[in-house]
Amino acid sequence: QVQLVESGGGLVQAGGSLRLSCAASGRTFSSYRMGWFRQVPGKERALVASIAWSDGSTYYTDSVKGRFTISRDNAKNTVYLQMNSLSAEDTAVYYCAARGLVSASYNYWGQGTQVTVSS
């Protein structure tokens, strides 16, 4: 059974940094792509960044380019999201998710972790 467990959320002042972690278990993820999504009340969940477990290729949505970095540690089966220069607009629940490389949608999700940026 696939499990994705996020950690690292919390309260931070604007301009500060946080690092989110997503520990993955339950299968081999070498043929998967891992994503970080975020959601604010009243809005749809949106993809923030993603990384292919196999070759480390990354994607970032425009609003986080240059501020957020997604990475993975194969030995620990963990994906990270380093978030710098945070602003109030980054406040959201952040979710880790996984999809097969040939799958169109993410089908495994974590429980989410709250990130609150105070201005």
N, C-alpha and C positions, 0 to 999 in steps of 0.2 A: 504494500500500500504506500503510495507516494505521500510524503509529508514535506511541507515547506513551512519553516518556522522563522518568522521575522523577529528581530530584536534591534534595539538601538535608538528607538524613537524617544521623544521627550520634548521639553521646553527649552528653547534657546533664543537668545536675543538676536535681533536683526544684525546681519554681518557675521554671525557666528557660523560654526560648522557642526555637523553631525555625521556619523557613519552608521548606516543601516547594514545589518547582516541578515542573510537568508540561508539557513541550514537546510539542505535538501537530503532526503533519504528515501529509501524504498525501491530504488531502481538505479540502473546505470544511466547517467544523463549525458553521455558523450554525444548523442545525436539529438540533443535538445537545445533550444534557445531559451534563455532565462530573461525575464523582464521585470522591471519595477514600474508599477502603475501608482497613480495617486487619485484620490477622490475627495471632493469637497461636497458638503450637503447641497442637494439640488442639482448637481452636475453629474455627468457620466464619468465613469472611471477612464482615466487617460494614461496612455503609455508615456513614461518619462524616459526610460533608457532600456536597452536590451543588449545581451551579449550571447554569442554562440559559444557553447561550452567547448566545442572541438577546436576552433581556431582563434577564439577570442575576438572575433569581429564585433564591433559595437555600433549601436545606433543611439542618438540622443534627439529628443525633441528640441526645437529651436530655443525655447525659453530657458533651458538649462545648459546649453552648450557653453563650455568654458568655465562652468561652476561645479557641475556634477561629474563624477567619474565612476563608471561601473567596472567592476573587476571580479575575477573568480579565483578561488584557490582549489585546484583539482584535488589535492590531497585531503582537504577538509570538506570537500563537497559543499562549499559555501560561496555564495555570491554577495558582493558588497556594493553599496552605493555611498560613495563619499560625497557629501554635500557641503559646499563652501559658499560663502557670501550669501547666506540665506536671507530671504526677505519675507514679509508677511504673506506675500502671494504664494509662497511655498507651503504654507500651512495646509495640511491635508492628512488623511489616512493613507499610508503607503502600503502597497501590497506587492508581495513577490509572487511571480507566476512562472509557469513553465509550459512550453509546447514543443512537440516534435518538429523537427526541421521541415518536414513535409506537411505539417498541419497548418491550417489557415488561422486557427484560433488557439488561444491559451486555454488549456483545459485542467491545469492544476493550479490551485491558489493557496496562499497562506491566509492567516487570520487577520493580518493587517496590524500596523503599528502607527500610532498617532505622532505626528510631528507638528509642533506648534511654535511659530516664530513670532515673538513679541516685538512690536515696533517702538 
